Amino acid sequence: MKNPFSIPRPVPDGPWRWLVPVLLVLLFLLVLLWLPWQARQMEANERQEQLIADTLWVEQTLRFELARSEEALATLGTDLSADAPPSPAAVQARLAQMFKNGHELRRIAWLDADGKLLALRGSELPESGLTQSSRDAQTMARSSRNGRYSDAYGAGHASGGLVDYHLPLYRHGQFAGSLLATYNLQTLLDENVPWWFAQDNALSLLDRDDRMVARRAAGGPGHGVYTHKRALDLPGAQIALATDSVKGAPRLLPNLLVGSVIVLALGLVISLAALWRHIARTIAAENALRQQMAFRTAMENSLLTGLRARDLEGRVTYVNPAFCRIVGLPATDLLGKKPPMPYWAPEAMADYEYRFRKVLEGQPVQQFETVFQRPDGTRVPVLVFEAKLVDSHGRHTGWMSSILDITDRKRAEELARQQQEKLETSARLATMGEISSMLAHELNQPLAAISSYTAGALNVLDKVREEDGAGPAPSSSLGMLKRALEQANTQARRAGQIIRSVHEFVKKREPRRETVMVPQVIEGIRSLVELQARQSYVTLHVKVAPGLPQVEADRVLLEQVLLNLTRNAIEAMQAIDPERRVLRIEAAHNEELGQVSVSVVDNGHGIPPEVAERLFSPFFSTKAEGMGMGLSICRTAIEFHGGTLTHADNPGGGTVFTFTLQQAQDKIAS
């Protein structure tokens, strides 16, 4: 009979069926990327070459304009060096003509051999004299007998930078003076650079230190993508022309060849046709596999037992819906994960890691109980079974786990345990209450009698003094008797108060919260603590921070906690030297958390680690006669108030027990 869930054997195919279309697709993508990039590079190179050519043209234009002015100055200088120089009017006329032809000129000055001004056109010479660079250029021009330019100056000036040109004049071989021409570089740019070039490029003239002395940028600042810098060929001066195009880098546009697209498309169509037959066979095999997987999935989804598969490295490879419901996480958050897992509870982390190491070593714990944690913090007790996962070839590929949710079983066990503990606790507390009530009743009567007798004795002494008021003062013995009786009366009242406190402490009552002050609670049980401390030669120190806020609490429960903690602390110091038997009660305020903390500190033997693990467990005690209920009751009382009870080692030896209480709203102790 044919198996309905059998999977057809796949038809073997060569790699060319999928390799050819993959190669064609890759080629198509490469062409798509290469052609636009190549076009972009060509466009960028073309723009850069055009910018260099335009910059060279502008540089030649500026140099030509300055050369034209140099020739006019040379012609004027030849006439001025003749034996019969032109008249002053003729000189001024020629200077005016030069200013008309060259708008970039700011001044022209004719100086004699001693530097005396003979003629001037344009702005006056500065009172401070020429710049150092201009004087150096004048000296070089005289020594070389050729015109020289100074370095540009006036960078940052509103009207633009300036440059001086010195032309020496000689008559019969003797120095006869010089011509000084000052050019405005900003005007030189504005007059000689066409608007269309300035619209596409930002031009700047830079001095020797690359400071900008003139600038023209009609189209805005350049983008720094296409730039070129070229020095102006001026004798004696170092001035550079810098060009920065306002155009950005060309965008990577898809410039594709239609032919290549058609060829690649035809190749893809042919490849798809070749794959069609192979795809049809694959679909048939997938349908059969899908039916088998549907049956298997339906079977797994109906299970209440969680299933989890892991590979040899501990990575989760499969989980069923029941497991997801147990841990409260979807399968997407679990598959592919390696320990630590998100559902591991922090308190059991060491156990998880130990069992995981055993799994990796090939020695898993076959059956164990543990606890998982859901995202909302809920703990789920589970029973786990581990087994090897073997494939169809008999190879060990991982581990398979079956997980049972045993929450209901644990809840029933916990309920039975709690009921048993409640019965035992009620019996013991009832006995304690009966004994305390009997003690209070039996001791209260003699204490009341003592109080009455001492009060009567005091009244008699007062009467005797009134009768003998006019006589001599009472003797010292009467005074001592009076003080003794006063002390006896005080102590009797104090003992009666203690007995009443004990009776109130043990009588049956419902817990109730009220606004209480921690210092008053400590003071209320101080007498009882001092009584126990004196019997064991223990010194009591109380340190209460000023201004403690009030708390909402049951006063009697807080007194019970303090009495239990201080009694344990006193008993822990029995084996140490008497001078070291110091018991400290400290109260402080944590403003950041809004809490009041109370600490009981002793210098005793401390708590071993193995005892600390079970310290707050009911009926666990290290004392032969202990019931093991004190610390458990303390923790329950503090948790009833929404606080916490913790313990830590005292750096000086011993133990520090601390409990915290939330402060009452808008109520601060005075």
ROSE-279247 format. One line per 5 residues: for each residue x, y, z of C-alpha. Coordinates in pm, whole numbers. Example, Ala and Ser with C-alpha at 12.3 -4.5 7.8 and 13.67 -1.06 7.14 Angstrom:
2
1230:-450:780 | 1367:-106:714
//
This chain:
670
0:0:0 | 136:341:-93 | 219:572:193 | 3:887:154 | 264:1096:335
563:981:130 | 766:1251:-42 | 852:1201:-414 | 1219:1157:-486 | 1354:1481:-636
1481:1465:-994 | 1857:1523:-1008 | 1945:1833:-1205 | 2272:1989:-1303 | 2383:2319:-1156
2351:2494:-1495 | 1973:2523:-1456 | 2007:2781:-1179 | 2362:2900:-1245 | 2288:3057:-1586
1997:3281:-1472 | 2190:3383:-1163 | 2489:3486:-1375 | 2264:3677:-1615 | 2096:3863:-1332
2432:3951:-1181 | 2556:4073:-1519 | 2242:4280:-1559 | 2296:4442:-1219 | 2660:4510:-1295
2569:4684:-1617 | 2305:4888:-1437 | 2565:5004:-1185 | 2863:5046:-1419 | 2702:5249:-1698
2570:5535:-1477 | 2895:5543:-1282 | 3098:5562:-1603 | 2875:5838:-1738 | 2912:6028:-1410
3290:6000:-1419 | 3303:6125:-1778 | 3081:6420:-1696 | 3289:6509:-1390 | 3616:6497:-1589
3462:6710:-1861 | 3350:6974:-1611 | 3692:6983:-1445 | 3871:7024:-1778 | 3632:7302:-1879
3692:7478:-1545 | 4071:7464:-1595 | 4040:7605:-1948 | 3813:7887:-1830 | 4045:7969:-1540
4341:7993:-1780 | 4140:8225:-2003 | 4051:8454:-1710 | 4415:8457:-1595 | 4530:8559:-1944
4262:8828:-1958 | 4373:8981:-1627 | 4738:8960:-1725 | 4665:9122:-2060 | 4485:9413:-1892
4777:9470:-1655 | 5026:9439:-1943 | 4837:9703:-2136 | 4858:9935:-1838 | 5231:9855:-1799
5292:9957:-2163 | 5108:10285:-2114 | 5316:10357:-1802 | 5636:10266:-1989 | 5550:10510:-2271
5474:10782:-2014 | 5798:10705:-1832 | 6001:10740:-2154 | 5856:11085:-2212 | 5916:11191:-1854
6282:11077:-1875 | 6353:11290:-2186 | 6564:11605:-2170 | 6251:11811:-2234 | 5973:11647:-2029
5608:11737:-2101 | 5448:12025:-1922 | 5255:11959:-1598 | 4925:12012:-1783 | 5024:11760:-2048
5124:11510:-1777 | 4789:11547:-1602 | 4607:11502:-1933 | 4790:11179:-2003 | 4724:11052:-1650
4356:11131:-1692 | 4352:10937:-2019 | 4510:10635:-1847 | 4245:10648:-1572 | 3977:10659:-1837
4117:10354:-2016 | 4187:10151:-1698 | 3913:10165:-1435 | 4115:9935:-1208 | 4370:10217:-1147
4335:10382:-807 | 4632:10622:-825 | 4931:10717:-1047 | 5215:10913:-885 | 5534:11063:-1041
5817:11072:-791 | 6164:11226:-840 | 6491:11059:-743 | 6451:11174:-383 | 6093:11042:-358
5938:11388:-385 | 5591:11388:-542 | 5593:11566:-880 | 5248:11471:-1012 | 4951:11270:-878
4628:11137:-1018 | 4376:10949:-806 | 4379:10895:-428 | 4639:11054:-207 | 4937:10862:-84
4884:10730:270 | 5030:10945:545 | 5197:10641:698 | 5381:10585:372 | 5402:10283:147
5379:9929:283 | 5699:9738:346 | 5625:9513:48 | 5576:9820:-175 | 5904:9975:-58
6082:9644:-126 | 5930:9634:-474 | 6046:9995:-537 | 6401:9904:-436 | 6402:9592:-656
6267:9790:-952 | 6547:10052:-918 | 6817:9784:-890 | 6683:9573:-1178 | 6575:9878:-1390
6245:9692:-1461 | 5894:9738:-1333 | 5805:9541:-1020 | 5479:9463:-840 | 5439:9458:-463
5248:9188:-275 | 4875:9245:-245 | 4759:9422:67 | 4430:9539:219 | 4277:9190:254
3925:9213:394 | 3886:9580:296 | 3539:9670:177 | 3667:9823:-150 | 3897:9531:-225
4270:9461:-201 | 4541:9674:-366 | 4872:9611:-539 | 5144:9867:-628 | 5350:9874:-951
5683:10060:-950 | 5845:10167:-1282 | 6197:10322:-1246 | 6292:10621:-1468 | 6648:10681:-1594
6794:10980:-1776 | 7135:10932:-1939 | 7191:10626:-1725 | 7112:10807:-1400 | 6811:10731:-1179
6566:11015:-1235 | 6266:10899:-1033 | 5981:10649:-1069 | 5618:10603:-1156 | 5388:10443:-893
5062:10284:-1010 | 4816:10136:-758 | 4559:9885:-886 | 4230:9786:-719 | 4211:9408:-756
3836:9396:-693 | 3773:9640:-980 | 4015:9439:-1193 | 3798:9128:-1142 | 3469:9310:-1188
3579:9481:-1511 | 3753:9191:-1684 | 3558:8877:-1580 | 3242:8835:-1790 | 2911:8793:-1608
2839:8451:-1754 | 3163:8313:-1612 | 3105:8471:-1271 | 2753:8326:-1272 | 2889:7969:-1285
3210:8015:-1083 | 3328:8191:-769 | 3661:8367:-844 | 3904:8484:-578 | 4244:8656:-582
4467:8529:-301 | 4782:8685:-155 | 5102:8515:-52 | 4932:8376:265 | 4620:8256:75
4415:8540:215 | 4141:8662:-15 | 4205:9015:-145 | 3931:9023:-412 | 3630:8809:-494
3358:8784:-754 | 3080:8527:-713 | 2763:8632:-890 | 2618:8283:-866 | 2693:8232:-497
2973:8042:-317 | 3130:7741:-482 | 3061:7383:-376 | 3427:7281:-357 | 3378:6998:-608
3545:7151:-913 | 3827:7388:-820 | 4145:7519:-981 | 4416:7754:-865 | 4662:7936:-1094
4926:8200:-1014 | 4921:8535:-1194 | 5253:8595:-1368 | 5329:8933:-1207 | 5696:9029:-1157
5773:9049:-784 | 5422:8959:-661 | 5269:8630:-555 | 4900:8656:-641 | 4694:8348:-730
4362:8318:-909 | 4137:8056:-745 | 3822:7928:-918 | 3546:7729:-741 | 3255:7610:-953
2904:7651:-816 | 2811:7323:-980 | 2789:7013:-765 | 2890:6661:-848 | 2684:6508:-1128
2408:6283:-1012 | 2424:5910:-1074 | 2155:5892:-1340 | 2068:5559:-1507 | 2212:5595:-1857
2146:5249:-2000 | 2187:5112:-2345 | 1866:4979:-2493 | 2046:4698:-2668 | 2202:4559:-2352
1864:4567:-2177 | 1701:4373:-2460 | 1978:4112:-2467 | 1965:4061:-2095 | 1587:4042:-2098
1593:3775:-2368 | 1847:3579:-2167 | 1627:3592:-1862 | 1322:3476:-2058 | 1513:3180:-2198
1640:3089:-1853 | 1291:3110:-1705 | 1157:2882:-1975 | 1428:2630:-1896 | 1342:2646:-1527
969:2605:-1576 | 977:2228:-1604 | 1203:2200:-1302 | 972:2426:-1100 | 668:2215:-1188
836:1905:-1049 | 943:2093:-738 | 586:2214:-678 | 455:1860:-691 | 709:1749:-432
627:2050:-214 | 255:1972:-221 | 316:1621:-93 | 550:1757:175 | 296:2023:269
30:1761:330 | 262:1566:554 | 365:1880:742 | 0:1981:788 | -79:1644:945
226:1667:1170 | 150:2029:1267 | -212:1944:1356 | -91:1660:1572 | 168:1877:1750
-76:2164:1802 | -319:1933:1980 | -60:1833:2237 | -63:1979:2589 | 301:1881:2637
560:2137:2531 | 822:2020:2282 | 1159:2184:2231 | 1443:2073:1999 | 1801:2195:2030
2109:2128:1819 | 2442:2010:1953 | 2542:2368:2037 | 2229:2429:2243 | 2058:2650:1982
1676:2614:1975 | 1565:2471:1641 | 1199:2391:1709 | 922:2465:1959 | 556:2366:1947
260:2591:2045 | 225:2422:2384 | 582:2522:2475 | 516:2879:2361 | 208:2891:2586
409:2766:2882 | 684:3029:2850 | 453:3305:2720 | 674:3384:2418 | 616:3345:2042
823:3100:1842 | 1002:3388:1661 | 1157:3496:1993 | 1287:3146:2065 | 1407:2990:1739
1779:3027:1682 | 1844:3142:2040 | 2130:3011:2251 | 2143:3021:2632 | 2082:3219:2840
1721:3188:2734 | 1463:3466:2786 | 1241:3237:2996 | 1510:3150:3252 | 1423:3279:3598
1705:3479:3766 | 1692:3279:4090 | 1752:2949:3906 | 2018:3075:3665 | 2296:2864:3820
2089:2545:3783 | 2010:2625:3420 | 2376:2682:3336 | 2482:2362:3512 | 2227:2151:3324
2318:2321:2995 | 2684:2232:3045 | 2579:1874:3104 | 2382:1877:2778 | 2684:2005:2584
2897:1732:2745 | 2650:1469:2627 | 2537:1386:2980 | 2197:1554:3019 | 1982:1521:3328
1710:1290:3205 | 1434:1425:3430 | 1420:1730:3656 | 1190:1996:3790 | 1260:2366:3738
1080:2695:3694 | 1031:2912:3385 | 957:3286:3388 | 708:3450:3152 | 758:3808:3023
511:3942:3284 | 722:3791:3563 | 494:3491:3630 | 683:3179:3742 | 572:2849:3588
695:2527:3754 | 766:2260:3494 | 880:1899:3471 | 1139:1845:3192 | 1240:1521:3017
1556:1527:2799 | 1638:1275:2524 | 1873:1249:2227 | 1750:1366:1885 | 1854:1124:1609
1798:1183:1235 | 1697:928:969 | 2061:819:925 | 2104:743:1293 | 2324:1045:1359
2295:1236:1686 | 2191:1587:1578 | 2072:1741:1903 | 1838:1707:2200 | 1462:1680:2232
1283:1801:2545 | 930:1735:2669 | 798:1994:2914 | 496:1951:3142 | 332:2245:3320
296:2131:3684 | 152:2459:3815 | -169:2295:3942 | 22:2018:4119 | 257:2266:4283
-33:2487:4384 | -203:2193:4555 | 121:2097:4733 | 179:2457:4841 | -178:2491:4970
-141:2175:5178 | 191:2294:5316 | 53:2637:5405 | -245:2484:5582 | -15:2263:5787
207:2558:5875 | -94:2768:5973 | -220:2494:6205 | 118:2455:6374 | 172:2831:6395
-176:2891:6541 | -116:2628:6808 | 218:2774:6909 | 98:3135:6907 | -208:3039:7112
20:2880:7373 | 244:3187:7373 | -57:3414:7418 | -198:3210:7708 | 135:3205:7893
190:3577:7842 | -163:3658:7961 | -117:3447:8276 | 216:3614:8344 | 66:3958:8304
-227:3874:8536 | -13:3717:8810 | 252:3990:8817 | 28:4291:8779 | -135:4253:9128
183:4253:9343 | 321:4536:9133 | 2:4734:9197 | 38:4668:9568 | 399:4790:9564
286:5104:9392 | 11:5162:9651 | 244:5108:9950 | 511:5339:9817 | 254:5605:9735
115:5580:10090 | 463:5607:10241 | 526:5919:10038 | 199:6069:10159 | 293:6002:10523
632:6169:10478 | 467:6473:10320 | 223:6497:10617 | 503:6477:10870 | 685:6757:10692
375:6977:10695 | 335:6926:11072 | 699:7004:11137 | 716:7288:10884 | 811:7545:11150
1069:7315:11305 | 1410:7206:11189 | 1471:7055:10844 | 1414:6678:10807 | 1712:6459:10868
1922:6308:10592 | 1780:5964:10663 | 1430:6087:10588 | 1553:6241:10263 | 1719:5916:10158
1401:5727:10250 | 1198:5963:10037 | 1429:5920:9737 | 1427:5543:9775 | 1048:5534:9792
1028:5760:9484 | 1255:5525:9293 | 1055:5223:9410 | 734:5388:9297 | 882:5478:8959
1018:5128:8899 | 689:4971:9005 | 498:5189:8761 | 749:5105:8492 | 716:4732:8562
340:4763:8545 | 368:4942:8211 | 594:4664:8081 | 344:4398:8188 | 60:4589:8021
271:4622:7706 | 335:4247:7708 | -35:4179:7755 | -126:4417:7472 | 149:4263:7261
27:3904:7283 | -349:3947:7295 | -543:3855:6984 | -620:4151:6759 | -660:4233:6391
-370:4419:6226 | -450:4783:6161 | -249:5057:5996 | -221:5402:6137 | 16:5695:6118
303:5626:6356 | 642:5781:6425 | 935:5542:6415 | 1118:5715:6707 | 811:5663:6928
794:5294:6831 | 1159:5250:6923 | 1108:5437:7252 | 800:5227:7332 | 999:4901:7340
1323:5049:7468 | 1255:4948:7826 | 1196:4584:7725 | 1512:4583:7511 | 1720:4738:7792
1586:4475:8035 | 1710:4192:7809 | 2036:4377:7734 | 2128:4429:8102 | 2081:4062:8177
2338:3975:7906 | 2573:4269:7980 | 2496:4430:7644 | 2514:4806:7589 | 2229:4959:7388
2291:5255:7154 | 2000:5420:6972 | 2068:5657:6683 | 1766:5817:6518 | 1808:6068:6235
1629:6398:6300 | 1316:6482:6105 | 1214:6128:6017 | 887:6119:5822 | 589:5929:5960
489:5588:5822 | 158:5406:5779 | 198:5091:5991 | 65:4871:6269 | 252:4984:6581
226:4649:6759 | 361:4458:6458 | 657:4695:6432 | 728:4649:6803 | 713:4271:6755
967:4293:6470 | 1205:4509:6674 | 1177:4285:6981 | 1250:3971:6778 | 1547:4128:6598
1700:4275:6915 | 1652:3948:7108 | 1833:3757:6831 | 2112:4019:6828 | 2159:3995:7208
2171:3617:7195 | 2425:3631:6906 | 2671:3824:7129 | 2675:3581:7425 | 3008:3425:7321
3211:3746:7273 | 3390:3968:7523 | 3157:4185:7735 | 3325:4510:7624 | 3234:4427:7262
2869:4352:7336 | 2715:4661:7178 | 2367:4658:7029 | 2280:4947:6794 | 1937:5050:6670
1960:5304:6386 | 1684:5477:6191 | 1744:5683:5876 | 1552:5839:5588 | 1613:5775:5214
1464:6084:5049 | 1525:5957:4696 | 1318:5640:4751 | 1082:5796:5005 | 1155:5526:5263
1241:5500:5632 | 1494:5230:5718 | 1553:5077:6062 | 1867:4870:6127 | 1954:4639:6418
2333:4591:6433 | 2522:4344:6652 | 2885:4236:6688 | 2807:3866:6725 | 2917:3551:6545
2748:3639:6214 | 2544:3412:5985 | 2714:3130:5787 | 2621:3109:5414 | 2448:2771:5454
2227:2917:5730 | 2157:3240:5536 | 1986:3043:5257 | 1713:2917:5496 | 1720:3202:5745
1361:3318:5685 | 1210:2971:5639 | 936:2880:5891 | 1041:2642:6174 | 1408:2667:6080
1625:2752:6382 | 1988:2713:6486 | 1890:2714:6854 | 1818:2390:7037 | 1511:2540:7205
1411:2770:6920 | 1084:2737:6731 | 1214:2891:6407 | 925:3139:6381 | 1085:3471:6480
1244:3585:6152 | 962:3435:5944 | 708:3637:6144 | 925:3948:6108 | 949:3918:5733
574:3856:5702 | 499:4162:5916 | 728:4389:5711 | 592:4259:5381 | 241:4327:5516
347:4693:5524 | 487:4681:5169 | 850:4686:5287 | 1146:4449:5279 | 1357:4279:5547
1720:4202:5454 | 2039:4110:5632 | 2408:4172:5562 | 2743:4111:5727 | 2866:4377:5969
3214:4492:5858 | 3326:4491:6221 | 3188:4142:6280 | 2831:4036:6335 | 2512:4098:6137
2300:4394:6026 | 1924:4337:5988 | 1746:4620:5804 | 1380:4670:5723 | 1233:4951:5515
893:5118:5532 | 733:5358:5287 | 685:5705:5434 | 335:5846:5478 | 229:6100:5221
276:6467:5323 | 339:6374:5689 | 678:6450:5841 | 774:6381:6200 | 864:6686:6400
//
